[in-house]
Amino acid sequence: MPSAAKYILELASHGRHHFTTDQAVASLGGSIPTVRAALRRLKAKGEIADPYRGFHVIVPPEYRRLGCLPADEFVPQLMQHLGETYYVALLSAAELHGAAHQRPQCFQVMVRANRRAIACGEVRVQFVARKDLERTPVVEKNTRRGTLRVASPEATALELVGYADQCGGLDNVASVLAELVEAIEPTRLVGAAGLCPIAWVQRLGYLLDVGGHHELGDVLVPHVKEHAHVVAPLVRAKTKTGAERVERWKLAVNASVEPDL
C-alpha cells in the first residue's frame, strides 16, 4: 500500500487540501481499518485534521499552531461534501465586508437546518439555521483554497439584527453596523429588505438612525410604511408595555442601545 504521507503530499502539490476517508481508501488501496490507522498517525503528527467525521484537511506548516485549516479554507468543500447549501453569515460576513469591529470568536455559517458546531484545533465553526436561506442575496469571495459564498453586505445588515442574540446583542450589532454601512448600497438594501421579516427592517432602520445614518435609513421608510402593520418591539423577548414608540419605524423601543464607537 502506498504511504499515506506521500498521498497527502501529492494532493497538496496539486493544490488540494481536502479529502475524504473513502477517497484515501480508493487511492491507497488498503483496507478501511488500515487506512484509518495511517490517517490517525498523520493526525497525531499535526499533518492532517478532521473537521468532520470522514472529511480531512491537510494542515500546512503555517497553520500547525491552529491545528486545522482556517474555516474559510475548508467550509465550502465540506458543505459540498455534505450536499448542503450555505453562506457565510452574521459577524463573519460583516468582517469579510470590512466591518472588523471585533474579530468573531467563531466562523458563522448559515444553513437550512440546525447542525452541530465544529471544533477543529483552535478553529470554531457555528452553524445558524434559516429555512429560506436560498432567498438571501450572496456574493462570492476568493480564498486560497477556492470560492466562498458570503451574504451580501445588505443581507448581512438585516441578519445581524434578526439574529442579534448570536451576534453579541444589539449594542454589538450597532457597533458592527457603524462600519458595515460603508459597504451597503441603498438600492440593494431595499431589495434585501423585501426578502426578510418586516420586523428586521424596522429594527435595522432604528439602529441606522441611532448610529447617525439617517439617509441610509430613509430608503427603508417606504417599505416599512407599506408592510409594517403592527408595532414591533426592538427586543423581541421583552415587553412593549410602557416602551417609547418611534413612529418612523413603527417600533417600541423597549431597550437602550449603546454602540461601542
C-alpha positions as CSV (number, residue, x, y, z in Angstrom):
1,M,0.0,0.0,0.0
2,P,1.4,3.5,-0.9
3,S,2.3,5.7,2.0
4,A,-0.5,7.9,3.4
5,A,2.2,10.7,3.9
6,K,3.0,10.5,0.2
7,Y,-0.7,10.6,-0.7
8,I,-1.3,13.9,1.2
9,L,1.9,15.3,-0.2
10,E,0.7,14.5,-3.7
11,L,-2.7,16.1,-3.0
12,A,-1.1,19.3,-1.7
13,S,1.3,19.5,-4.6
14,H,-1.8,19.8,-6.8
15,G,-3.4,22.5,-4.6
16,R,-5.8,20.1,-2.9
17,H,-6.1,20.3,0.9
18,H,-9.2,18.3,1.4
19,F,-10.1,14.6,1.1
20,T,-12.5,12.0,2.4
21,T,-11.7,8.7,4.0
22,D,-13.3,7.0,1.0
23,Q,-11.1,8.9,-1.4
24,A,-8.0,7.9,0.7
25,V,-9.1,4.2,0.7
26,A,-9.6,4.3,-3.1
27,S,-6.2,5.9,-3.7
28,L,-4.2,3.9,-1.2
29,G,-5.8,0.5,-1.9
30,G,-5.6,-0.7,1.6
31,S,-8.4,-1.9,3.9
32,I,-10.5,0.7,5.7
33,P,-9.1,-0.1,9.1
34,T,-5.5,0.1,7.8
35,V,-6.1,3.4,6.0
36,R,-7.8,4.9,9.1
37,A,-4.9,3.9,11.2
38,A,-2.5,5.6,8.8
39,L,-4.6,8.7,8.9
40,R,-4.7,8.7,12.7
41,R,-0.9,8.7,12.7
42,L,-0.8,11.7,10.4
43,K,-3.3,13.4,12.6
44,A,-1.2,12.8,15.7
45,K,1.7,14.5,13.9
46,G,-0.5,17.5,13.2
47,E,-0.2,17.0,9.4
48,I,-4.0,16.5,8.9
49,A,-7.1,17.4,10.9
50,D,-10.7,16.2,10.9
51,P,-13.3,19.0,11.0
52,Y,-16.0,16.4,10.3
53,R,-16.2,12.6,10.5
54,G,-14.8,11.1,7.3
55,F,-13.7,14.6,6.0
56,H,-10.0,15.5,6.4
57,V,-7.9,18.6,5.7
58,I,-4.2,18.8,5.1
59,V,-2.6,21.3,7.6
60,P,0.3,23.2,6.1
61,P,3.1,24.2,8.5
62,E,1.9,27.8,8.7
63,Y,-1.4,26.6,10.2
64,R,0.0,23.9,12.6
65,R,-0.5,26.3,15.6
66,L,-4.2,26.4,14.7
67,G,-4.4,22.6,14.5
68,C,-6.6,22.9,11.4
69,L,-7.1,24.9,8.2
70,P,-8.8,28.3,8.8
71,A,-12.6,27.8,8.5
72,D,-12.9,29.9,5.3
73,E,-10.5,27.4,3.6
74,F,-12.5,24.3,4.2
75,V,-16.1,25.2,4.8
76,P,-17.0,25.4,1.1
77,Q,-15.5,22.0,0.4
78,L,-17.2,20.5,3.5
79,M,-20.6,21.9,2.5
80,Q,-20.1,20.4,-1.0
81,H,-19.2,17.1,0.6
82,L,-22.4,17.2,2.7
83,G,-24.6,18.4,-0.2
84,E,-25.6,21.5,1.9
85,T,-26.5,25.0,0.7
86,Y,-24.7,27.5,2.8
87,Y,-23.3,31.0,3.1
88,V,-21.0,32.8,5.5
89,A,-23.2,35.0,7.7
90,L,-23.5,37.4,10.5
91,L,-20.3,38.6,12.2
92,S,-18.1,36.6,9.9
93,A,-19.8,38.0,6.8
94,A,-19.5,41.5,8.3
95,E,-15.8,41.0,8.8
96,L,-15.3,39.9,5.2
97,H,-17.1,43.1,4.1
98,G,-14.7,45.2,6.1
99,A,-16.5,45.6,9.4
100,A,-13.9,44.1,11.8
101,H,-15.1,45.9,14.9
102,Q,-14.3,42.8,16.9
103,R,-12.9,39.6,15.4
104,P,-15.6,36.9,15.7
105,Q,-14.8,34.1,18.1
106,C,-16.2,31.6,15.7
107,F,-16.9,31.4,12.0
108,Q,-20.6,31.7,11.4
109,V,-22.3,29.8,8.6
110,M,-25.9,29.9,7.6
111,V,-27.5,26.5,6.7
112,R,-31.1,25.3,6.2
113,A,-31.4,23.3,9.5
114,N,-29.6,23.2,12.8
115,R,-26.2,21.5,12.7
116,R,-23.7,20.8,15.5
117,A,-20.9,23.2,15.8
118,I,-17.4,22.2,14.7
119,A,-14.3,22.4,16.9
120,C,-11.1,21.6,15.0
121,G,-7.9,22.6,16.8
122,E,-8.3,26.3,17.5
123,V,-10.9,26.7,14.8
124,R,-14.6,27.0,15.7
125,V,-17.5,27.0,13.2
126,Q,-21.0,27.9,14.3
127,F,-24.0,26.9,12.2
128,V,-27.1,29.0,12.3
129,A,-30.4,27.8,10.8
130,R,-32.5,29.8,8.3
131,K,-35.1,27.7,6.4
132,D,-35.4,30.2,3.5
133,L,-31.7,30.8,3.1
134,E,-31.9,30.3,-0.7
135,R,-33.6,33.7,-0.9
136,T,-30.7,35.6,0.7
137,P,-28.5,37.6,-1.7
138,V,-24.9,36.4,-1.7
139,V,-21.6,37.4,-3.2
140,E,-18.6,35.3,-3.9
141,K,-15.2,35.9,-2.4
142,N,-12.0,34.1,-3.3
143,T,-9.8,32.3,-0.7
144,R,-6.5,30.5,-1.0
145,R,-8.5,27.2,-1.5
146,G,-11.4,28.3,-3.6
147,T,-14.5,30.4,-3.5
148,L,-16.6,31.4,-0.5
149,R,-20.3,32.2,-0.6
150,V,-21.0,35.2,1.6
151,A,-24.2,37.0,2.5
152,S,-24.2,40.4,0.7
153,P,-23.5,43.5,2.9
154,E,-27.2,44.4,2.8
155,A,-28.4,41.0,3.7
156,T,-25.8,40.8,6.4
157,A,-27.0,44.1,8.0
158,L,-30.5,42.7,8.2
159,E,-29.5,39.3,9.5
160,L,-27.3,40.9,12.2
161,V,-30.5,42.5,13.5
162,G,-32.6,39.4,13.0
163,Y,-30.0,37.1,14.8
164,A,-28.8,39.7,17.4
165,D,-28.6,37.0,20.1
166,Q,-25.9,35.2,18.1
167,C,-24.0,38.4,17.5
168,G,-23.3,39.7,21.0
169,G,-26.6,41.6,21.4
170,L,-27.9,44.9,19.9
171,D,-25.0,47.0,21.3
172,N,-22.5,44.9,19.4
173,V,-24.7,44.8,16.3
174,A,-25.0,48.6,16.3
175,S,-21.2,48.8,16.6
176,V,-20.6,46.5,13.6
177,L,-23.2,48.3,11.6
178,A,-21.3,51.6,12.0
179,E,-18.5,50.0,9.9
180,L,-20.6,47.9,7.6
181,V,-22.6,50.8,6.3
182,E,-19.6,51.8,4.1
183,A,-20.3,48.6,2.0
184,I,-24.1,48.9,1.8
185,E,-25.7,50.1,-1.4
186,P,-29.1,51.7,-0.8
187,T,-31.0,50.2,-3.7
188,R,-29.7,46.7,-2.9
189,L,-30.7,47.3,0.8
190,V,-34.3,47.9,-0.2
191,G,-34.2,44.7,-2.3
192,A,-32.9,42.7,0.6
193,A,-35.5,44.1,2.9
194,G,-38.2,42.5,0.8
195,L,-36.7,39.1,1.5
196,C,-36.8,39.1,5.3
197,P,-39.3,39.6,8.1
198,I,-40.5,43.2,8.3
199,A,-39.6,43.4,12.0
200,W,-35.9,43.1,11.0
201,V,-36.3,46.1,8.7
202,Q,-38.0,48.1,11.4
203,R,-35.2,47.4,13.9
204,L,-32.4,48.0,11.3
205,G,-33.9,51.3,10.4
206,Y,-33.9,52.4,14.0
207,L,-30.3,51.2,14.6
208,L,-29.2,53.1,11.5
209,D,-30.8,56.3,13.0
210,V,-29.1,55.6,16.3
211,G,-25.8,55.5,14.5
212,G,-26.5,58.7,12.6
213,H,-27.0,57.1,9.3
214,H,-30.4,58.7,8.6
215,E,-30.0,58.9,4.8
216,L,-29.5,55.2,4.6
217,G,-32.4,54.7,6.9
218,D,-34.6,56.9,4.7
219,V,-34.6,54.4,1.9
220,L,-36.2,51.8,4.2
221,V,-39.1,54.1,5.3
222,P,-41.4,53.5,2.4
223,H,-41.0,49.7,2.8
224,V,-41.8,50.0,6.5
225,K,-44.9,52.2,5.8
226,E,-46.2,49.7,3.3
227,H,-45.5,46.4,5.1
228,A,-45.4,47.1,8.9
229,H,-48.9,46.5,10.2
230,V,-48.0,46.2,13.8
231,V,-45.7,47.9,16.3
232,A,-42.6,45.7,16.6
233,P,-40.5,45.5,19.8
234,L,-36.9,46.5,19.5
235,V,-36.0,43.4,21.6
236,R,-38.5,40.6,20.8
237,A,-38.1,38.9,24.2
238,K,-39.1,42.0,26.2
239,T,-42.5,43.5,26.7
240,K,-43.6,46.5,24.7
241,T,-45.7,47.8,27.6
242,G,-44.6,51.4,28.5
243,A,-41.9,51.5,25.8
244,E,-41.3,54.6,23.8
245,R,-42.9,54.4,20.3
246,V,-40.9,55.6,17.3
247,E,-43.4,56.2,14.5
248,R,-40.8,56.4,11.7
249,W,-40.2,52.7,12.3
250,K,-43.4,51.7,14.0
251,L,-41.2,50.4,16.7
252,A,-41.4,50.1,20.5
253,V,-38.0,50.9,21.9
254,N,-38.0,48.6,24.9
255,A,-34.2,48.6,25.4
256,S,-31.4,51.1,25.2
257,V,-28.7,50.7,22.6
258,E,-25.2,52.0,23.2
259,P,-22.8,51.3,20.3
260,D,-19.2,50.9,21.2
261,L,-17.8,53.5,18.8
